């Protein structure tokens, strides 16, 4: 993935992969529910994960956040 190239350390990359795998389907569903357009939803999801990659240091406790 291109986003992983912008993440420096293996620990941060692992953190991002866990975050991505845990939340990608939920974020895709919400984006489709809000935007009603698959292309716009895809862009929105990409932007969410770009933002997450830039802010990994602020996402220390994401593993404890409920998914529902």
Phi, psi and omega per residue, in radians:
X1 nan 2.484 -3.140
X2 -1.133 -0.591 -3.109
X3 -1.098 -0.641 -3.121
X4 -1.096 -0.445 3.130
X5 -1.159 -0.428 -3.127
X6 -1.530 -0.098 -3.136
X7 -1.714 2.274 -2.944
X8 -1.441 -0.952 -2.969
X9 -1.650 2.663 3.061
X10 -1.017 -0.632 3.126
X11 -1.116 -0.767 3.108
X12 -1.162 -0.661 3.107
X13 -1.103 -0.743 3.108
X14 -1.103 -0.746 3.114
X15 -1.037 -0.755 3.141
X16 -1.145 -0.760 -3.140
X17 -1.074 -0.737 3.098
X18 -1.075 -0.820 3.111
X19 -1.027 -0.813 -3.122
X20 -1.078 -0.869 -3.105
X21 -1.139 -0.580 -3.099
X22 -1.311 -0.620 -2.973
X23 -2.018 -0.083 -3.025
X24 -1.041 -0.745 -3.100
X25 -1.237 -0.670 3.092
X26 -1.102 -0.788 -3.133
X27 -1.156 -0.699 3.085
X28 -1.068 -0.758 -3.129
X29 -1.114 -0.809 3.139
X30 -1.089 -0.754 3.132
X31 -1.060 -0.752 3.118
X32 -1.174 -0.710 3.127
X33 -1.079 -0.635 -3.103
X34 -1.453 -0.761 -2.977
X35 -1.648 -0.435 -3.140
X36 0.955 0.581 3.137
X37 -2.653 2.097 -3.038
X38 -1.129 -0.618 -3.141
X39 -1.226 -0.740 3.090
X40 -1.153 -0.679 3.122
X41 -1.115 -0.728 3.118
X42 -1.068 -0.744 3.096
X43 -1.116 -0.722 -3.138
X44 -1.105 -0.767 3.128
X45 -1.081 -0.789 3.107
X46 -1.009 -0.777 -3.137
X47 -1.138 -0.628 3.083
X48 -1.064 -0.799 -3.085
X49 -1.321 -0.495 3.000
X50 -1.098 -0.806 3.116
X51 -1.077 -0.733 3.112
X52 -1.071 -0.730 -3.136
X53 -1.099 -0.689 3.114
X54 -1.226 -0.366 -3.035
X55 -2.097 0.497 -3.120
X56 -0.998 -0.585 -3.134
X57 -1.143 -0.372 3.129
X58 -1.612 -0.059 -3.064
X59 -1.891 0.890 -3.091
X60 -1.239 -0.587 -3.004
X61 -1.939 0.410 -3.081
X62 -1.114 -0.422 -3.112
X63 -1.171 -0.372 -3.117
X64 -1.635 -0.033 -3.121
X65 -1.394 2.270 3.127
X66 -1.171 2.583 -3.103
X67 -1.646 -0.044 3.139
X68 -2.209 nan nan
